[in-house]
Amino acid sequence: MNIHIADKIAYFFIAFALYLLLRAFSEVHTAPLTNILLYVSIAISLLASNIPRVVDIPLHCVYPIRCVEIFSFGLALVCFLVLCMRHMFI
């Protein structure tokens, strides 16, 4: 089984996304909601961008997955900006 370097990077990002999801759900009662939303949106964006690289998906699913990726990336940016502004003013 010959795995190319691009596939190895994609598998790493998938594993990192799963770590972020586990971390977000384990800290759901202790961390602020913005942190949880940031972790989940980053994880969803990473999964939506890397799973199609290692798994063959039907062509009619490509556009919805791309929309989910872009939306979750935008949500992650908004959460990051909110966290930065919160730390600047507190």
C-alpha positions as CSV (number, residue, x, y, z in Angstrom):
1,M,0.0,0.0,0.0
2,N,1.7,3.1,-1.2
3,I,0.3,6.3,0.5
4,H,1.4,9.5,-1.1
5,I,2.6,12.5,1.0
6,A,-0.6,14.4,0.2
7,D,-2.7,11.6,1.6
8,K,-0.6,11.5,4.7
9,I,-1.1,15.2,5.3
10,A,-4.9,14.7,4.7
11,Y,-5.0,11.9,7.3
12,F,-3.1,14.1,9.7
13,F,-5.6,16.9,9.3
14,I,-8.5,14.4,9.7
15,A,-6.9,13.1,13.0
16,F,-6.4,16.7,14.2
17,A,-10.1,17.5,13.4
18,L,-11.2,14.5,15.4
19,Y,-9.0,15.6,18.3
20,L,-10.6,19.1,18.2
21,L,-14.0,17.6,18.2
22,L,-13.2,15.4,21.2
23,R,-11.6,18.4,23.0
24,A,-14.6,20.6,22.3
25,F,-17.2,18.0,23.5
26,S,-15.1,17.2,26.6
27,E,-14.9,20.9,27.6
28,V,-18.5,21.8,26.8
29,H,-19.4,22.5,30.4
30,T,-16.2,24.4,31.4
31,A,-15.1,26.4,28.4
32,P,-16.9,29.5,27.0
33,L,-19.3,28.9,24.1
34,T,-17.1,30.8,21.7
35,N,-14.2,28.4,22.3
36,I,-16.4,25.4,21.7
37,L,-17.8,26.9,18.5
38,L,-14.3,27.7,17.3
39,Y,-13.1,24.2,17.8
40,V,-16.1,22.6,16.2
41,S,-16.1,24.9,13.2
42,I,-12.4,24.4,12.6
43,A,-12.9,20.6,12.9
44,I,-15.8,20.6,10.4
45,S,-13.9,22.7,8.0
46,L,-10.9,20.4,8.2
47,L,-13.0,17.3,7.8
48,A,-15.0,18.8,4.8
49,S,-11.8,19.7,3.0
50,N,-9.7,16.6,3.7
51,I,-12.1,13.6,3.6
52,P,-12.9,14.1,-0.1
53,R,-9.2,13.8,-0.8
54,V,-8.9,10.4,0.7
55,V,-12.4,9.0,0.0
56,D,-14.1,8.8,-3.3
57,I,-17.4,10.7,-3.1
58,P,-20.2,11.1,-5.7
59,L,-19.9,14.1,-7.9
60,H,-23.3,15.5,-6.8
61,C,-22.0,15.7,-3.2
62,V,-19.0,17.9,-4.0
63,Y,-20.8,21.3,-4.1
64,P,-22.7,20.8,-0.8
65,I,-19.4,19.7,1.0
66,R,-17.6,22.7,-0.4
67,C,-20.4,25.0,0.9
68,V,-20.1,23.4,4.3
69,E,-16.4,23.9,4.3
70,I,-16.6,27.6,3.3
71,F,-19.4,28.3,5.9
72,S,-17.5,26.5,8.7
73,F,-14.3,28.3,7.8
74,G,-16.1,31.7,7.9
75,L,-17.7,30.8,11.2
76,A,-14.2,29.9,12.6
77,L,-12.9,33.3,11.5
78,V,-15.7,35.1,13.2
79,C,-15.2,33.1,16.4
80,F,-11.5,33.8,16.3
81,L,-12.1,37.5,15.9
82,V,-14.6,37.5,18.7
83,L,-12.1,35.8,21.0
84,C,-9.4,38.3,20.0
85,M,-11.6,41.2,20.7
86,R,-12.7,39.7,24.0
87,H,-9.1,39.4,25.1
88,M,-8.2,42.9,23.9
89,F,-11.0,44.5,25.9
90,I,-10.8,42.4,29.1
